[in-house]
């Protein structure tokens, strides 16, 4: 996997973490966008895994986490878990899952 493909995979997994958490709270996309201040178009791109890493950052992570009623680190842990489950964790390369 190239570095670019790895970054794209990580962006998709962040979208999955946001989408899953939003659905658990039974919020729709418009509600999350409005309450977090993240533009609806960007939120849609994040959840669909097509927003590049330069379109969002810590500000969006914190804003989304606040509305999703989790701390940023909880959202990041979910994101990390999805990356590891997809086998795209750069920090696991060459190591066995255990």
C-alpha positions as a Markdown table, in Angstrom:
| # | Residue | x | y | z |
|---|---|---|---|---|
| 1 | Unk | 0.0 | 0.0 | 0.0 |
| 2 | Unk | 1.4 | 3.4 | -1.0 |
| 3 | Unk | 1.5 | 6.3 | 1.5 |
| 4 | Unk | -1.3 | 8.0 | -0.5 |
| 5 | Unk | -3.5 | 4.8 | -0.4 |
| 6 | Unk | -2.8 | 4.5 | 3.3 |
| 7 | Unk | -3.8 | 8.1 | 4.0 |
| 8 | Unk | -7.0 | 7.6 | 2.0 |
| 9 | Unk | -7.8 | 4.4 | 3.9 |
| 10 | Unk | -7.3 | 6.3 | 7.2 |
| 11 | Unk | -9.6 | 9.1 | 6.0 |
| 12 | Unk | -12.3 | 6.5 | 5.1 |
| 13 | Unk | -12.0 | 5.0 | 8.6 |
| 14 | Unk | -12.4 | 8.4 | 10.3 |
| 15 | Unk | -15.6 | 8.8 | 8.3 |
| 16 | Unk | -16.8 | 5.4 | 9.4 |
| 17 | Unk | -16.1 | 6.3 | 13.0 |
| 18 | Unk | -18.1 | 9.5 | 12.7 |
| 19 | Unk | -21.0 | 7.8 | 10.8 |
| 20 | Unk | -21.2 | 4.9 | 13.2 |
| 21 | Unk | -21.2 | 7.2 | 16.3 |
| 22 | Unk | -23.8 | 9.6 | 14.7 |
| 23 | Unk | -26.1 | 6.7 | 13.9 |
| 24 | Unk | -25.8 | 5.3 | 17.4 |
| 25 | Unk | -27.1 | 8.7 | 18.7 |
| 26 | Unk | -29.9 | 8.7 | 16.0 |
| 27 | Unk | -28.8 | 12.1 | 14.6 |
| 28 | Unk | -29.1 | 12.8 | 11.0 |
| 29 | Unk | -26.3 | 14.4 | 9.0 |
| 30 | Unk | -27.9 | 17.8 | 8.9 |
| 31 | Unk | -28.3 | 17.9 | 12.7 |
| 32 | Unk | -24.7 | 16.9 | 13.3 |
| 33 | Unk | -23.5 | 19.5 | 10.8 |
| 34 | Unk | -25.6 | 22.3 | 12.3 |
| 35 | Unk | -24.7 | 21.5 | 15.9 |
| 36 | Unk | -21.0 | 21.0 | 15.2 |
| 37 | Unk | -20.5 | 23.9 | 12.9 |
| 38 | Unk | -18.9 | 21.6 | 10.3 |
| 39 | Unk | -20.3 | 22.4 | 6.9 |
| 40 | Unk | -22.8 | 19.8 | 5.7 |
| 41 | Unk | -20.9 | 19.2 | 2.4 |
| 42 | Unk | -17.7 | 18.6 | 4.3 |
| 43 | Unk | -19.4 | 16.3 | 6.8 |
| 44 | Unk | -20.9 | 14.3 | 4.0 |
| 45 | Unk | -17.4 | 14.0 | 2.4 |
| 46 | Unk | -16.0 | 12.9 | 5.7 |
| 47 | Unk | -18.7 | 10.3 | 6.4 |
| 48 | Unk | -18.3 | 9.0 | 2.8 |
| 49 | Unk | -14.6 | 8.7 | 3.2 |
| 50 | Unk | -13.8 | 11.0 | 0.3 |
| 51 | Unk | -12.6 | 14.1 | 2.2 |
| 52 | Unk | -8.9 | 14.4 | 2.1 |
| 53 | Unk | -6.9 | 14.9 | 5.3 |
| 54 | Unk | -6.2 | 18.5 | 4.4 |
| 55 | Unk | -9.9 | 19.3 | 4.4 |
| 56 | Unk | -10.4 | 18.5 | 8.1 |
| 57 | Unk | -8.3 | 18.4 | 11.2 |
| 58 | Unk | -8.3 | 18.8 | 15.0 |
| 59 | Unk | -10.9 | 21.5 | 14.9 |
| 60 | Unk | -13.4 | 19.3 | 13.1 |
| 61 | Unk | -12.5 | 16.3 | 15.3 |
| 62 | Unk | -13.2 | 18.2 | 18.5 |
| 63 | Unk | -16.4 | 19.8 | 17.1 |
| 64 | Unk | -17.8 | 16.5 | 16.0 |
| 65 | Unk | -16.8 | 14.7 | 19.2 |
| 66 | Unk | -18.5 | 17.3 | 21.3 |
| 67 | Unk | -21.8 | 16.9 | 19.5 |
| 68 | Unk | -21.4 | 13.1 | 19.4 |
| 69 | Unk | -21.2 | 13.2 | 23.2 |
| 70 | Unk | -17.7 | 11.6 | 23.3 |
| 71 | Unk | -14.3 | 13.0 | 24.0 |
| 72 | Unk | -12.0 | 13.5 | 21.0 |
| 73 | Unk | -9.8 | 10.6 | 22.3 |
| 74 | Unk | -12.8 | 8.2 | 22.3 |
| 75 | Unk | -13.6 | 9.2 | 18.7 |
| 76 | Unk | -9.9 | 8.7 | 17.8 |
| 77 | Unk | -9.8 | 5.3 | 19.5 |
| 78 | Unk | -12.7 | 4.2 | 17.4 |
| 79 | Unk | -11.0 | 5.5 | 14.3 |
| 80 | Unk | -7.8 | 3.7 | 15.3 |
| 81 | Unk | -9.7 | 0.4 | 15.9 |
| 82 | Unk | -11.3 | 0.6 | 12.4 |
| 83 | Unk | -7.9 | 1.3 | 10.8 |
| 84 | Unk | -6.4 | -1.7 | 12.6 |
| 85 | Unk | -9.4 | -3.9 | 11.6 |
| 86 | Unk | -8.9 | -2.9 | 8.0 |
| 87 | Unk | -5.2 | -4.0 | 8.2 |
| 88 | Unk | -4.2 | -0.5 | 7.2 |
| 89 | Unk | -2.4 | 0.5 | 10.4 |
| 90 | Unk | 1.1 | 1.7 | 9.5 |
| 91 | Unk | 2.1 | 1.3 | 13.2 |
| 92 | Unk | 1.3 | -2.4 | 12.9 |
| 93 | Unk | 3.3 | -3.2 | 9.7 |
| 94 | Unk | 5.6 | -6.1 | 10.3 |
| 95 | Unk | 3.9 | -7.0 | 13.6 |
| 96 | Unk | 1.5 | -9.7 | 14.3 |
| 97 | Unk | -2.0 | -8.9 | 15.5 |
| 98 | Unk | -2.3 | -10.0 | 19.0 |
